[in-house]
Amino acid sequence: VNVKIKGMVQGVFYRNWTMDTAKQLGINGWVRNRKDGSVEAVFSGKTTAVDAMIQKCHSGPAAARVTGVEASAWNEPVHEGFERKSTK
């Protein structure tokens, strides 16, 4: 699943929080900042874990102010583990 998170989500440790939370849930994928100020992530794993991760993205870390979370299908391969990618 490809997820875009909008709001005050950069400079508030959102990517670190995403990495920690994804690892706790056993999710594979990646996270990165976008030049438009949003955060983008790809989550792959058990449906219940991915659904839980998407729900958690609506709040994120304490300093974040999420205004929107959009999830869409992702049809590209996802490597095992969870990583932080460069801003795009």
C-alpha positions in Angstrom: 0.0 0.0 0.0 1.3 3.5 -0.9 0.4 6.1 1.7 0.7 9.9 1.5 0.5 11.8 4.8 -0.2 15.5 4.7 -0.1 18.3 7.3 2.7 19.3 9.6 4.6 16.1 9.1 8.2 17.2 8.4 10.6 18.2 11.0 8.6 16.4 13.7 10.3 13.0 13.6 7.5 11.5 11.5 9.9 9.3 9.4 11.6 8.0 12.5 8.3 7.3 14.2 7.1 5.5 11.0 10.2 3.3 10.9 9.9 2.4 14.6 6.1 1.7 14.3 6.5 -0.3 11.1 9.2 -2.5 12.6 7.1 -3.1 15.7 4.2 -4.3 13.5 6.4 -6.5 11.3 5.8 -4.3 8.2 8.2 -4.1 5.2 8.6 -1.0 3.1 10.0 2.5 3.2 9.3 6.1 4.1 10.5 9.5 2.7 9.8 13.2 2.8 8.3 14.8 -0.3 9.3 18.2 -1.6 5.7 19.3 -1.3 5.9 19.0 2.5 4.1 15.6 2.8 5.5 12.2 3.8 5.2 9.2 1.5 5.4 5.6 2.6 4.9 2.1 1.3 3.7 -0.6 3.7 3.7 -4.4 2.9 2.8 -7.2 5.3 -0.1 -8.9 6.9 -3.4 -7.1 6.1 -4.2 -6.5 9.8 -0.7 -5.0 10.4 -0.9 -2.8 7.4 -4.4 -1.6 8.3 -3.2 -0.8 11.8 -0.2 1.1 10.5 -2.4 3.2 8.2 -4.7 4.0 11.2 -1.7 5.0 13.3 -0.5 7.4 10.5 -3.6 9.5 11.2 -2.0 10.7 14.4 1.7 10.0 14.0 4.2 11.2 16.6 3.2 13.7 19.3 4.5 16.8 17.5 2.8 16.0 14.1 -0.4 17.6 13.0 -1.8 15.3 10.3 -4.5 16.7 8.1 -4.9 13.8 5.6 -3.9 10.3 4.9 -4.4 8.8 1.4 -3.8 5.1 0.7 -3.6 3.5 -2.7 -2.5 0.3 -4.3 1.2 -0.4 -4.7 2.2 -2.9 -7.4 6.0 -2.8 -7.3 8.2 -5.1 -5.3 8.9 -4.3 -1.7 12.1 -5.5 -0.1 12.3 -7.1 3.3 12.8 -4.7 6.2 11.9 -1.0 6.5 14.1 1.8 5.3 14.2 5.6 5.0 14.6 6.9 1.4 15.9 10.2 0.1 13.5 13.1 -0.4 11.7 13.1 -3.7 
